[in-house]
């Protein structure tokens, strides 16, 4: 690591910005995953568009997370090693909060790798590991609450609370679709191309 590269303001801003963007993208990925699980769609947002957006945002989240990890390690302002980014709770610097970040990274990498090997693994095994994405999000959120130079700043707290509200709202909506005796009917309605209030599938001739 060269002295010119280490601990520059650019790396500091990059580490901060990429961490915040990673959380936003991961939040959108989880929300879209919940929407996809309900098979929601409208005439303007067909199911394949929602699924494609979910997939692309998840890849973008991994890219920004990699950028976040790299900028933090290369910056050198605090003693964080490459190993600390993937081995939970092994760091000498704030092991609990940094370890949660490592857990989130490991879960996201597991989801990514099994998605790439989905054809060989089979749907059941892939789906089981894919549920780890839902565990990744709260771990990453708690990681952001406890570490970083901006974790107590108002703008960062606003991002954290907005992310929490978005996932909570999506989860409540998903549970409402299946709650009560009419739950399966509402879920089937949400699965139609027009959504719950839109037109149903075209009648057969």
C-alpha positions as CSV (number, residue, x, y, z in Angstrom):
1,X,0.0,0.0,0.0
2,X,1.5,3.3,-1.0
3,X,1.4,6.4,1.3
4,X,-0.2,8.4,-1.6
5,X,-3.1,5.9,-1.8
6,X,-3.6,5.2,1.9
7,X,-5.8,7.4,4.0
8,X,-6.7,9.9,1.3
9,X,-10.0,11.9,1.6
10,X,-11.2,10.3,-1.6
11,X,-11.0,6.8,-0.1
12,X,-12.7,8.0,3.0
13,X,-15.6,9.4,1.0
14,X,-15.7,6.3,-1.2
15,X,-15.9,4.0,1.8
16,X,-18.7,6.1,3.4
17,X,-20.7,6.5,0.1
18,X,-20.3,2.9,-1.1
19,X,-21.5,1.6,2.3
20,X,-24.6,3.7,2.3
21,X,-25.4,2.8,-1.4
22,X,-24.9,-0.9,-0.6
23,X,-27.5,-0.7,2.2
24,X,-30.0,1.1,-0.1
25,X,-29.4,-1.5,-2.9
26,X,-29.7,-4.4,-0.5
27,X,-32.9,-2.9,0.9
28,X,-34.4,-2.6,-2.6
29,X,-33.3,-6.2,-3.4
30,X,-35.0,-7.5,-0.3
31,X,-38.2,-5.5,-1.0
32,X,-38.3,-6.8,-4.6
33,X,-37.6,-10.3,-3.4
34,X,-40.7,-10.1,-1.2
35,X,-42.7,-8.7,-4.1
36,X,-41.5,-11.4,-6.4
37,X,-42.4,-14.1,-3.8
38,X,-46.0,-12.9,-4.0
39,X,-45.9,-13.0,-7.8
40,X,-47.1,-9.4,-7.9
41,X,-47.4,-7.8,-11.3
42,X,-49.3,-5.1,-13.2
43,X,-49.8,-4.3,-16.9
44,X,-46.9,-1.8,-16.8
45,X,-44.7,-4.0,-14.5
46,X,-44.9,-7.6,-15.7
47,X,-43.5,-10.3,-13.5
48,X,-40.4,-10.8,-15.6
49,X,-39.5,-7.1,-15.2
50,X,-39.8,-7.3,-11.4
51,X,-37.7,-10.4,-11.4
52,X,-35.1,-8.9,-13.7
53,X,-34.8,-5.8,-11.7
54,X,-34.5,-7.8,-8.5
55,X,-31.6,-9.8,-10.0
56,X,-29.8,-6.8,-11.5
57,X,-30.1,-4.8,-8.2
58,X,-28.7,-7.7,-6.2
59,X,-25.6,-7.9,-8.5
60,X,-25.2,-4.2,-8.2
61,X,-25.4,-4.5,-4.4
62,X,-22.6,-7.0,-4.5
63,X,-20.5,-4.7,-6.6
64,X,-20.9,-1.7,-4.3
65,X,-20.3,-3.9,-1.3
66,X,-17.1,-5.1,-2.8
67,X,-16.1,-1.5,-3.4
68,X,-17.0,-0.6,0.2
69,X,-14.8,-3.4,1.6
70,X,-11.9,-2.6,-0.7
71,X,-11.9,1.1,0.1
72,X,-12.1,0.5,3.8
73,X,-9.2,-2.0,3.8
74,X,-7.0,0.0,1.4
75,X,-7.7,3.3,3.2
76,X,-5.7,2.0,6.2
77,X,-7.0,4.6,8.6
78,X,-8.2,1.8,10.9
79,X,-6.5,-1.6,11.2
80,X,-8.8,-3.7,9.0
81,X,-7.4,-6.6,7.1
82,X,-8.8,-8.4,4.0
83,X,-9.2,-11.4,6.2
84,X,-11.4,-9.4,8.6
85,X,-13.9,-8.7,5.8
86,X,-14.8,-12.4,5.4
87,X,-13.9,-14.0,8.8
88,X,-16.5,-12.8,11.3
89,X,-15.4,-11.4,14.7
90,X,-11.6,-11.9,14.0
91,X,-10.7,-8.3,13.8
92,X,-8.8,-6.4,16.5
93,X,-10.8,-3.3,15.6
94,X,-14.4,-3.3,16.9
95,X,-14.8,-7.0,16.4
96,X,-18.6,-7.2,17.1
97,X,-19.7,-4.5,14.6
98,X,-17.1,-5.4,12.0
99,X,-17.9,-9.1,12.4
100,X,-21.6,-8.4,11.6
101,X,-20.4,-6.8,8.4
102,X,-18.4,-9.9,7.6
103,X,-21.4,-12.1,8.3
104,X,-23.5,-10.1,5.9
105,X,-20.9,-10.3,3.2
106,X,-20.5,-14.0,3.6
107,X,-24.3,-14.5,3.4
108,X,-24.5,-12.4,0.3
109,X,-21.6,-14.2,-1.4
110,X,-23.3,-17.6,-0.6
111,X,-26.5,-16.4,-2.3
112,X,-24.5,-15.1,-5.3
113,X,-22.5,-18.3,-5.7
114,X,-25.5,-20.6,-5.4
115,X,-27.5,-18.5,-7.9
116,X,-24.6,-18.9,-10.4
117,X,-24.7,-22.7,-9.7
118,X,-28.5,-22.9,-9.6
119,X,-28.9,-25.4,-12.5
120,X,-26.5,-27.8,-10.8
121,X,-27.8,-27.4,-7.3
122,X,-31.4,-27.8,-8.0
123,X,-34.3,-25.5,-7.0
124,X,-34.8,-26.8,-3.5
125,X,-31.1,-26.4,-2.4
126,X,-30.9,-23.0,-4.2
127,X,-34.1,-21.7,-2.5
128,X,-32.8,-22.8,0.9
129,X,-29.6,-20.9,0.6
130,X,-31.4,-18.0,-1.1
131,X,-33.4,-17.4,2.1
132,X,-30.0,-16.2,3.6
133,X,-30.5,-13.0,1.7
134,X,-33.3,-12.1,4.1
135,X,-30.9,-12.7,7.0
136,X,-28.2,-10.7,5.3
137,X,-30.2,-7.5,5.3
138,X,-30.9,-7.1,9.1
139,X,-27.3,-8.1,9.9
140,X,-26.0,-5.4,7.5
141,X,-28.4,-2.8,9.0
142,X,-27.2,-3.5,12.5
143,X,-23.6,-3.4,11.2
144,X,-24.2,0.1,9.9
145,X,-25.8,1.2,13.2
146,X,-22.7,0.4,15.2
147,X,-19.7,1.3,13.0
148,X,-18.4,4.0,10.7
149,X,-17.7,7.7,11.1
150,X,-21.3,8.6,10.0
151,X,-23.4,6.0,11.9
152,X,-24.7,8.8,14.3
153,X,-25.2,11.4,11.6
154,X,-28.7,12.5,10.9
155,X,-28.6,11.7,7.2
156,X,-27.3,8.1,7.9
157,X,-29.9,7.5,10.5
158,X,-32.5,8.7,8.1
159,X,-31.3,6.1,5.5
160,X,-31.3,3.4,8.1
161,X,-34.8,4.2,9.3
162,X,-36.1,4.5,5.7
163,X,-34.6,1.0,4.9
164,X,-36.2,-0.4,8.0
165,X,-39.6,1.1,7.1
166,X,-39.4,-0.2,3.5
167,X,-38.7,-3.8,4.4
168,X,-41.2,-3.7,7.3
169,X,-43.9,-2.3,5.0
170,X,-43.2,-4.9,2.3
171,X,-43.2,-7.7,4.9
172,X,-46.6,-6.6,6.3
173,X,-48.0,-6.4,2.8
174,X,-46.8,-9.9,2.0
175,X,-48.3,-11.3,5.2
176,X,-51.6,-9.5,4.6
177,X,-51.9,-11.3,1.3
178,X,-51.9,-14.7,3.0
179,X,-53.6,-13.8,6.3
180,X,-57.1,-15.1,7.0
181,X,-59.5,-17.3,5.0
182,X,-59.3,-15.1,1.9
183,X,-55.5,-15.1,1.9
184,X,-55.0,-17.6,-1.0
185,X,-57.5,-15.8,-3.1
186,X,-55.8,-12.4,-2.6
187,X,-52.4,-14.0,-3.3
188,X,-53.8,-15.4,-6.6
189,X,-55.2,-12.0,-7.4
190,X,-51.9,-10.4,-6.8
191,X,-50.2,-12.9,-9.1
192,X,-52.4,-11.9,-12.1
193,X,-50.8,-9.5,-14.6
194,X,-53.2,-6.8,-13.6
195,X,-52.6,-7.1,-9.9
196,X,-55.3,-7.1,-7.2
197,X,-57.2,-4.2,-8.9
198,X,-56.2,-4.7,-12.5
199,X,-57.7,-6.9,-15.2
200,X,-57.4,-10.6,-14.8
201,X,-56.0,-13.0,-17.4
202,X,-57.7,-13.0,-20.8
203,X,-60.6,-15.4,-21.1
204,X,-60.1,-18.5,-23.2
205,X,-62.0,-18.9,-26.4
